[in-house]
């Protein structure tokens, strides 16, 4: 009976049609999501520090849509072939994030908070930033449009 159960389990594993059917997938997924969250937090922290240094803040929810797209792009970069190397690209990505916050502050003029539209405009402004990792600011860590 035990042999039959093992054979059935082996057949199910061999016939897995979804990643979620593979043993250990959940643990790997959780680990990947943890790394993605940490990278996104680091980028957002850099932006918040920069914007606070000029006496402004981001309006509530102004970064929500952008952050979700960033999260997906970071995940895609980590899972790419070859995978992204955050340790190597970190200084450049954070420099661009800081510049994005400065541009958002400038676009906000005298307003004390940066609205969603200004966040999106500042992102479009840094899409071709020469400092972005890759050739001519390809934006490998934030490969999306908004």
N, C-alpha and C positions, 0 to 999 in steps of 0.2 A: 504494500500500500504506500509506504514512504517513497519508494522508487517512482511510483506512478505520480505522486504529488510533485516530486522534483522534476519529472519529465514535463508535466503540465506547466510548471513555473518557468522552466527553461524555454519551452515553446512560446509562452507568452512574452518573455523577454526578447526572444529572437524575433518575434512578430510585432514588437513595439512599433506603433505608428505615431506616437506622440512622445515628445521629450518627457512629459510628466509620467510616462509609464516606465521610464528607466530608473532602476534602483539608484538612490543617492542623488537624483536630480534636485530634489527640494533643498538639500543642504548646499549644493553648488549654487543654485539660484539665489538663496539667501545670502551667500558669501558675495556673489557678484553684485547684488543690490546694495549690500553694505558698502562696498568699495565705490559704487556709483554715487551713493548718498554722501559719502565723505568728500569726494571730489567736488560735487555740486555745492556742498556746504562751504568748502574752501573758496570756490569762485565767488559765491554770494557774500561771504565774509569780507573778501577783498573789495568787492563793490561797495558794501555797506561802510567799511572803514574809509574808503575814499570819499564817498558822498558825505559822510559825517564830518570829514576834515574840512569841507567847504561850507559847513553849516546847514546842510539839507538832509532830508530823509526820503526814502522811497515811500510813496503813498501805499496804503494797504491794498493788497492784491495787484499792485502795478507790475510785479515780477512773476505772478502766478503762471500765466500762459507761457511766457518766455522760459521760466524755470522747468516746466514740464517738457518742453521741446529740448531744452539743454540736457535734461536727465536722459531722454531717449538717445540723443546724439552721443553723450558720454558712454552710455551702455554699448551703443553700436561701435564706437571707437575701441573700446576695451575688447570687444568680441571680434573685431576685424582680423583679417589675415594680411600681413602680420598685425598683431594686437598693438594698440597704442601704449606708449611708455609714459605714464603720467609723471614719473620722477624726472624724466628728461625734458618733457614739455612744460612742466609746471611754471617755471619762471616766465616763459613767454605768454602762456595763457593768462596768468594772473596780471601781467603787465597790460594786456589787451583789456581784461576785465576792469582794471583800474581806469584805463583811458575811456572805456565805455561809460563808466560812472561819471567821469569828468564831463564828457560830452552831454550826458543826460542832464547834469546840473546846469551847464551852459544853456541848453535848450529850454530849461525851465525858467530862465530869466530870474525875476525877483520872487517867484513862488518858493515857499519854504519846503515844498514836497515835489517829488518827481512823479508825474502821472504816467499811466500805462503807455500812452501814445509817445511820450518822450523816451521811455525805455526802448520801445520798438524802433524809434527813429535813431537812437544812439547805437543800437545793435546793427542796424543797416549801415550806419556810418563806419563801424569798425570791421565789417565783413571782409574788407580787403586790406586790413591792417598789415603792414609789412612785417610786423613782429610775430604774427600768427605762425604757429608751427606748420611747416610745409612750404611749398613754393609760392611765392607772392601772396602770402596771407590766405592760404586755402581754407583755413578754419576747420582743421581736422577734428577738433573737439566740439565744435559748435556748427556742424554741417547741416544747417536748416535755414529756412527763410521765415520771416514773420512780418 
